[in-house]
Amino acid sequence: MALQVSTSAPSGKSVGAAAIGVVATLVVFVAVFIGFLIAPLLVLLLAFLGWSATRSRGERAGGGASAAHVDDEAAAHGFGTGTR
């Protein structure tokens, strides 16, 4: 029976390969983080800005309305407005 005694362990990754693996993992993490968390927030922000710009343009365009018409619209806003 042969017994082999060796003090050296089998070599694993080098330091450079381990560093490249860590950097690649961080890059993938950042890409997924941006894709799934930050991008939807940016889309919602852009949609809100577009909605607010469209709403402000619509309010400026209706400058020729009479005071009675404006008061009637203000009174008919909210719950139960369809019961006129």
C-alpha positions, 0 to 999 in steps of 0.5 A: 500500500502506497501512502503519498504525503504532500503538504501542497494543496491543489491550486485553485484560482489565482488572485487575478482570476478571483478579482475578475470574478468579483468585478464581474459579479458586481457588474451583473448585480449593478445591471440587474439592480438598475434594470429592475429597481431604478428603471421603473422609477424613471419611467414613472417619473417621466410619465408623471412629468408628461402628465403634469405638462399635458395638464398644465397646457390644457388649463392654459388653453381654456382661458376663454371660459366664463366665470359661471362655467368655471364655478359649475365645473368646480362644484361638479368635481368629486364624489357624486358628480354624475348625478346632475 
